[in-house]
């Protein structure tokens, strides 16, 4: 049995002293000429100069990305570790064409691909982009965002409702974790850096018996918030994360295997308040010390049974997840409201969010080498979710509908039948047809009880509603191999995102009228592209043109003066170009990157009309016209030094460019373009590496999001709010493979 690259490196482990590595690291960067490094590299490395082999499971089977007739990008776990991409947010921000926005809390995460997705998310149930963790679908709001001991992260662009479940109108993200191995391997990593950054991580895997293997991965990390509380001069909070996962792989018999896993992820103090723009230096927020706190925990359990019949493969998949999120946040940020009304009111809201989700799927697929690829399956999904707001008060606006005890319960039941097949029409041309039929039911119950200090004449209100929907999604694609190196394709896909009930409806408790459900969104997506890999496997290039028409996507409108919400559905349209490439320039140097051009705009007039300020022709919020990433990796052998027999230099430089983009659906103002440059320099001896890292090396200032608040009084001041990204951060790390 051959062993993977991680084990190859571990098998060559030579004991090394970290102090010697640190000294040698400095010497390598300042004392040794590059020509010597090249000479050492030429004598030490005789491996072929080619790109690595990557497989993806974008169609529920292991395939090469170039054989798939739509855009797929994959980042290996090794690459994520080399770039220090510890969270899914880090990974997706490195993918041009994806907009990852977390505004005022991790529970309010919005994902868009190619400009498709909610204009402003109405519900935590939003799955514009579905996130699958080992086959368990989760919304961006309920999924945790760490990338711990993963085999790869796949980004599938375009509607993926055919094979990857309900509501994935814009695309899907698949997180594939590493499985237990039949040999012993492990890893220990530690980091420390500025702002009290620290990270400790450990992985161990190996056989327990002739048929059972196990794997465990643990991580603890933390860093002080880069935003300062103006009242005490201390960091706003101290974010902390604890993550762990254990898995067992049982080879039951020839062709039959069972993989089970259990994981827990806990985040504390990840939320933050909005800030008044300009943010200050350092960025400051004005609030009561300790007034902002939160804790979020997710438990996830997966079981996957596979059996190979020879001519086909049967897969039984079951998953369960449980999310619990508590948060307390001041309503009025002091600097902002001092500018708006002259003082900072005392008000706070507290929320408790819980969700339980079950997913079961049975799937039968053709054997990997079959001439006709096909897959059929049944899926059942259920989620029960609650969102309670308790102990909230407002001394400034007594009628605030959030100054109450509010209890909301949501449930979703969805059952689906799906199938897809790819036929070779000729030796060079393949036709793909796929479809999915889904029946979905949702229920909603709400109870609102005014706080004692709330002066509203309505003291109690209830809402109780149901809706059901059935819909079909699917795709048709044609791929053609112009040569062994070049494939071209075209695809049409129909996506759907079911309607539902918003999380913050206020009509029922201010006017005794039910909060009507928002409509379902539909998308027609068209894509044409090419995928190229040179004969010497040193260059890979993918390009795609796309056009998306979306009907009735979701828009939540919030009035900060009355603290009431309204919702709308708006049509959108996006078109553009994706381009990504990898080039193994030399044995030591690899260049990779991508560029995305997206023109996304709002079409037509919704039920709220132009009074909302969201006019036809406005740009889709937070979607830049241009985005790009460029990464350079340099790995080479160095001469012996500081007691190290065969050291290696590992260097990685990555720049991410995000263009100017509208901040909100009203296009009140634009967020400025920026570049973020990250650097990692490491010295490796056998399986031990010491590295220095710098995030945002050039210390660029940039906005994570932005909103506009109109004047409260005629002739009064308005305000722009948002949050800044972290400035330059430096540190050192140690990684040991064994």
N, C-alpha and C positions, 0 to 999 in steps of 0.2 A: 504494500500500500504506500503510495507517495504521500508526502506530507506537505502542507501548505506553506507559503512563504514565511508566515509567522513562526512556524515550527522549525523551518530551516535556519532562520536567524537564531532562534532559541538554542538549537542544537550546537551552534558554533559559539556559544557563550564562553567568553574568557573572563575570569575574575578581573575586575578593574576597580581601582580606588577612585571614588568620586572627586577627591581633591586633585589627584593627578589629571583627571579629565578636565576639570575646570581650568587648571593651569595650561594644559595643552590646548584647550579651546581658545584661550586668549592668544597663545602663540600661533595657532593655525590661522587666525584671522589677521594677525599683524606681522608675522615673521617669515612665513613660508611663501615663496613666489608661486604664482599660479602655474608657471611652466613645470615646476617640480611636482605639483599636485597632479598635473596632466600626465607626467611621466609615470608617477606612481600608479595612477589609475590605469594606464595602458598595460602595465605589467601585472596588475592585480585583478583586473576585470576583463575577462574574455567572453563574457556572455553576449549573445546577439543584441544588437541595438534595435530593439523593437518596443512598441507599446505593450502594456500588460493586457491580458485577456479579461474581459468583463462580461458576465452574464446577468440577465435581468429576468424577472418573472412578471413582466407587464401584461402577459396574456395567460397567466396561471400555469406557465410552463417555463423551464429554463431555456432562454434563447439569447443569441447575440443581438445587441441593439440594432445593428445594421439590417437585420432581417425583419424588423417590426415596422409596419406601414403607418407610423405616426411618431411624433417627437417624444423621445425618452432620454433622460439624462440620469446617470447613476454616479454616485460618489461612494467609493469603497470606504470601509471602516478605517483602513490604514491611512488613506488620504485625509479623512476627517480628523484623525489623531495628529497627523503631521501638520495640519493647518490649525490645530487647537480649536476645532469646531465642536464644542461640548454640548450644544443644544441644537434642536431642530431649527430654531430661529436663526442661529449662526449659519447652518447649512443652507437654508432656503434663501437667506439674504445674499449668498454667493451665487445664486442662479438667476441670471438676467431674465426678465419677463415675469418674475414672481414678486408680488408685493405682500410683505409680511408686516402687519401693523398691529402693535399692542398699545392701546391707548387707555391710560388710567386703569391698568390692572390686567393680569394675565388671563382673567376670565373673559376679557373683551378683546380677544384676538380675532383679526380679520385676515383672511387669505384670498388673494386674487391671482389668477394666472391669465396672462395676455389681456388684462383689463376686464376679465369676466369674474363677477362675484358681487356680493351685496354692496350697494353704494354706501349705506350705513347699516350695519347688522341690526336686525330687529329682534332676533332671538338667539340664545345660546345653542339652539338646535341647528343653526345655519351650517350647512355642509357644502358650501360653494366648492370647496376642495376637501375631499374626504381624506382622513389620515388613517392608514391601516398599519397596525403594529402586529406583526406576525399573523396577519389575516383578520384581526379584530378592528372593525371600523369605529372611528371616534371622530367627533367634530373638533374643530380647532379650539373651541372653548373648553371641552372636557378632556382633551388629550394633554398629557404632560409632554414637556418639550426637551427632555434630555436625550442625548445620543450616547448611550453607554454600551460598550462591547457589541457594536453592530457589525454585521457583515457588509451591509451597504444600505444606502438610502436612494430610492428611485423616485424620480419626479416624472409623472405621466401627464403631458399637456394635452388639453382638449377633453371633452366629455368622456367620462369613464364609467357611466352607469351600466354598460353592458355586462362587464365582468366584475366590477368593483363596487357594486352596491348602489343604494338609494342616494339620489340627490347630488351626485358628484358632477355638477354642471360644468365646472371649469377644469377639473383634472383630479388627480389623486397623488398622494405621497405614500409610498410603501417603505416602512422601516422593517428591515429583515435583520433580526438579531443573530449572533453567532450561536451555533449549535454545539452540544457536547462532542468531544473528539474521542477517538479510540486510542489516543496516545496522550501522555501527560504534557501539558503546556500551561504557562501562566504568565502573568504580567503584573508589575507593581509600578505605579506612577505617583510622583509627588511634585507639587508646584508651590511656589510662594512668590508674592509680588506686591506691588504697591496697593494702597487702600486695603491693606490686610487681606489681600487675596491669598487663599490657600485651597489646595485640592489634594486629596489622597484617594487613590483608586487601586483596586486589586482584582485580578481575575485568575481563576484556577479551573482547569478542565482536565478530565481524564477518565479512564475506565474504572468502574466499580466491580465489574464481573466480566465474563466472556460476552455477555449480551447487553449490559447496561452501562451507560456512560453518564457523567454528570458535569455540570458547569455552574459556577457561581461568579457573579460580578457585583462589586460594591463600590460606591463612590460617595465621598463627602466633600462638599465644596462651599465656599462662601467668599464674599467680597463686600466691603462697605459701599453703601450707595454714594454715587458721585455728586448727589444733590445735598446741599447743606440746609439745615433748619436755621433760619435767620434769628430765631429766638434764643438759641443756645450755642450756635456755631458748630454743632456736631452733625455728623451724617444723618440724613433723614431717617434711615433705618439700616439694618445690617442683614441683607439677604443671605439665606442659608438653604442648602439643598442636601438631602440624604436620599440616595437611590440604591436599590438592590434588586437583583433578579437571580433566581435559581432555576435550572432546567434539567430534565432527565430525558435521555434518549434510550429507548428499549427496542433492540432489534429482536422482535418477537419470533420471526422465522424468515425463511428465504423470501425476500420481496415485501415483507411486512414490518413496519416500524411505527412506534408510538413516541411522539415528542410532547412533553408537558412542561409548562413553565409557570412560574408565579413571581410576580414582581411588585414592589412598592416604591413609590416616589413621593417624597414630601418636600414641599417648598414653603419657606417662611419669609415674610416681608419682601415678597417680589413686587407687590403693588406699589404705586406711588401717586402722589397728588399731581394735578396739573400745575404748571408754572406760568407766571406772567412773562411775556416776551417784551423786551430782551431779558434773558434769564439771570444776568449778572455773572460776575467772575469772582469767586466760584458761583455756579448756579445755585439759587436760593429759593426756598419755599418758606412761607410764613404760616406756621400752624402750631398748635399746642404740642410740646414734646411728648412723644408716646401716643399721640392722638390717632396715628395711622398704624394699623397692625393687620396682619392676615396670616392665615395658614391654609395650605392646600395639600391634600393627600389623595393619591390615586392608587388603588390596588387593582391588579390585572392578572387574570388567570387564563391560560390557553391550553388546549389539548388538540393535537393533530395526529390522526391515524391515517397512514397510507398503505396501500397494498398494490403491488405490481402484478397484474394478470398476464403480462407479456405483451399482449396486444393493446392494453389500456391500463390506466392507473386510476384507482379509486382513492378519493380523499374525503375524510370526515373531519370537520373542523368545528370546535365549540370554544366560545370565549365568553368571559364575564369580566366586567369592570365595575368598580365602585369609586365614585369621586365625592369628596367632602371638602368644601371651601368656606371658611369663615373670614369675614373682613369687617373692619371698622374704619371709616374714613371721614374726616371733616368735610362738610359740604362746601363751605366757602373758604377758599385760599386767601390768606390775609392781604398779600401784595395786590392781588387781582381786584379784590373788592374794595380795598382802600382807593384804588384808582377809579372804580366804577361808582361807588356810593359814599366814599369818604371814611369808611371804617370797616373793620373785619368782624362780621357777625359770629355769634357762637351757635354752631349747628353741627350735627353729626348724624350719619346713618350707619347702621350695622346690618349685615346680610349673612345669611346662612344658605348655601346652595349644596344640594345633594343630588347625585344621579347614580342609578343602577342600570346597566345595559347588558343584554344577553344577545349573542349572535351564534347561530347554528347554520352550518352549510354542509351539503353533501354534493360532491362533484366527481364526475367521471370524465377522463380526458384520454385522448389517444396517446400511444407510446411516443416518446420524444423523437424517435427516428421515423415515425410514420409519414408516408407520402402526403396524406391528407390530415392536416391538423384539425382537431375538433375538441370541444369541451361542452358539456351540458351539466346543469346543476339546479339545485333548489336552495333557497336561502330564507331564513326566518330571523327577524330582528325585533327586539323589544327594548324600550327604554322608559324608565319611570324617573321623573325629575321633579325636584321641588326647589322653589326660591322663596325664602322667607326674609322679610325685613322687620326687625324687632328693635325696640329700645332706641328708636330714632327720634330726634327732636330738632326744632328750629325756633330760636328765639327772635329771629329777624322777620320771618314770614310765617305767621301762625297757621295760615291756611295751607301750607305746603302739604300736598297729598302724600309725600313720603314721610311726614311726621306722624307715624302710625305703626301699628302692627299689621303687616300684610303677609298672607300665606297663600302661595300659589303652587298648584300641582299640575304637572304635565305628563302625559303618557303618549307613547308612539308604538304602534304595532304595524309591521310591514312584512309581507310575504312575497317572494318573487321566484319566478322561473326564468332561467337564462340559458342561452346557447350561442356558440360561435364556431365557425368552421372556415378553414382556408384551403381552397382547391388550387392545384396547379393547372392552369389552362394550357400552358405550354411549359417547356423546360425553363423558360425565363420569366413567365408571367403567372402571378398568383392572384386569385380573387378571394376576398374575405367578406363574409356576411355574419352579422351578429345581432342579437336582439334580447331584450329583457322586458318582462311584463310584471308590474308591481301593483299590489293592492296595499293601501296604507290607511290607517285610522289613527286619529289623534283626539285626545280629550283634554279639557282644561277646566280647572276649578280655582276660584279665587275668593278669599275672604279678607275684607279690609275693615280695620277697627281704628278709629281716630284716637290719637294720643290725648290724654287729659288736657294738655295745653293747646291742642289744635282747636281753633275757633270755627271750623267748618260746621255748618248746620247739619251736614250728613255725618252721622256717628258710626254707621255700619253699612257695608255694601257687600253684595255677593255677585259672582259671575260663574256660570256653568254652561259650557258649550262642547260640542263635538263636531268633527268633520271627517269625511272619508274621501278617498281619491283612488283612482286606478289609472295607470299611465304606462306607456310603452316608450322605451328608449332603445337605441341601436346604432349601428354603423355599417357602412359599406366602404371597402377599400380595394384599391388595385395597385399591386406592386410589380415592378418590372426590373430585371437585372440587365442593364445595358452591357455590363461586363462583369467578370468576377470581382472587380473592385468597386463598381458603381451601381447602386440601386436607386431608382426613382419611384415615387408613389403619389397617390392622391387618395384622400379620404373625406367622406361626409359623415358627421356624427350628430345625433340629436340627444341633447341633454335635458334634464328636468330637475327642478328643485321644488319639492312640495310646499304648499302653503302651511300656515300654522298660526299660533297665537304668540303675541309679543310678550317679552318678559316684564315690561314696565308700563302696560296699559293703564291709563288713568281716566278713561271715559266712564267706566262703571262706578268709580268712587267720587266723581265730580258732577256727573249729570244723570246718574242712574240709568245709563245706556250701556248695553254690552259692548265690549271692545271687539269689533268684528275681526275675524281672522284675515291675515294678509293673503294675497293671491299666490298661486304657484308661479314660478319662473320657468321659462322654456328657452332653449338656445339651439340654434342651427349653426353648426361649426363646419368650416371648410378648410382643408389644409392640403398643400402640395409641397413636396420636398424631395431632397436627394440625400443619400448617405454614401460616403466614399471612404475607403480604406486602401492605402497604397499597397502595391504588391509586396514591398519589403516591410510592411506593417510598422512604418515609422510615422506615418501621417494619417490622421482620421479627421474627416470634415463632415458636418451635418448642416443642412440649411433647410428652412421651411418658410413658406408664405402662408398666412392664415387670415381668415375673415370670419367674424362671429357676429351673429344677430341675436340679441337677447330680448325677450318680451317679459315685462312685469318683474324685473328684479327688485330687490327689497331696499327700502329707504326708511330709516327711523329719523324723525325730526323731534328735537328736544328744545323746549322753551325754557331757558335758565331763569327767567323772571317768574313764571308761574309754576315751574317745576312739573309741567305736564308734557306728555308725549303725543305724537301723532305719527301715523305710518302711511306710506304711499308705495305704489309700484311704478317703476319707470323702465322704459325700454332703453337699451344701450346698444352700441355698435363698436366693434374694435377690429382693427386690421393692422398688419405689420409683418415683420420679418424676424426670425430667430436664426442665429448663426453661432455654432460652436466648433472648436477645433482642438486637437492635440497633436503636438509635433515632438518626436524624440530627435532633437537636433543633433546631439552627440551622445556618446556613452554616458556622459555626466549630466547633460543639460536637457531638460524637458520643459516645453512651453505649452500652456493650455489656457483656454479662455473662451469667452462667449460675448456676444453682443445682441441686444434686442431693441428693435424699434417697434413701438406700440402707439397707435393713435386710437384712443378710446374716448367716446363722447356719449352724452346723454341725448336720447331722441324723444320727441313728442312732449306732451304735457300730461302730468298725472292728475289724479283726483284732487290733489291739493292746489293745482293750478300754479301760475307763476307767482302768486303771493308768497309761496315758500321760498322764492329766490332761486329755485332749481329750474333753470330754463333750458329749453331745447338747444343743443349745441354746446352746452357746458362740458368741460372735460370730466371724465370719471375721476373721482378724488384719489389722490395718492398714487396715481399711475404715471410714471415719468415717460416722456416721449422716447428717451434714450436711456439704456442701462448697459453696463459692460463689466466684465471681470477678466483680469489677466493675471496668470500665476506663472512664476518661473521657479523650477526646482533644479538645484545643482547638488549632485551627490558624487563624491570622488574620494579615492584613497589618498592618504597623506603619508609622508615618511615617518618612521618611528620617532617618538618624542616623549619626554617626561615619563619614561618607563612603559609607554604603550607600544606594543609590538606592531599592530596594524590598525591604526586609527583611521576613521573615515569622517569626512566633513559632509554634513547634511544641511543644506540651506534652502529656505523657501521664502519667496517674496510674493505677496498677493496684493493687488490693488482692485478695489471695487468702486465703480463710478455709478452714481445715481443722479439722473438728470432732474431738471426743474419739473415740479408737478403741482397741480392744484391741491390745496389743503383740504377743501371741503366740497360737497356737491354744489354749493352756491358759487364756487370759484371766487370767494371773497379775496383771497390772496394766494400767492404761490410759495411753496417751500423751495429754498435755493438748492441748486445742484451741489454735489460734493464728491470728493475722492477720499477713500479710507484705505490707507496703506498698512499692511501687517507684515511682520518679519519674524522668522524663526531661524536660529542658527544653532546647530547641534554638532557635537563631537561624539562619535560612537566607537566603542571598542567591544567587539563581539556583540553580545546582547545588551550591553549597558550603554546608555546615552545620557549625556548632560547637555542641556540646551538653554539658550537665552531667547526670550521672546519679547516682542514689542507690538502691542495692539494700538492702532491709530498712531503709527510712528510719527507722522507729521503734525499730530495734535490738532486735527481739523475739527471745527465746530459744525454740527449739523443737527437738524430737527428730526425727531422720531415721528411727530405728527403735529397738527396745528388746528385750532378752531378760532372762530371769531365770536365775540359777545357784543351785541349792540348796546348802546347807551341805555341805562335804566330810566333816565329822565331826559326830556327834551333839552338839547344843548349840553348834555352831560358827556362824560368821557366814555369811549368804548374800550375794548381790551382784546388783545390777541393772546391766546394761551397755547401751551404745548409742552414739550419736554425735550431736553437736549440729549444727544448721544454722549457716551463716555469719552473723555479726552484720552490723551496718551497714557498707556499703562505698560509698565515694564516688569519683568520677572525672570525667574530661573526655574528650570524643571529637571527632574531626573526620571528616566524611564528604564526599567529592567525587564527584559524578556527571558524566560527560562522554560 
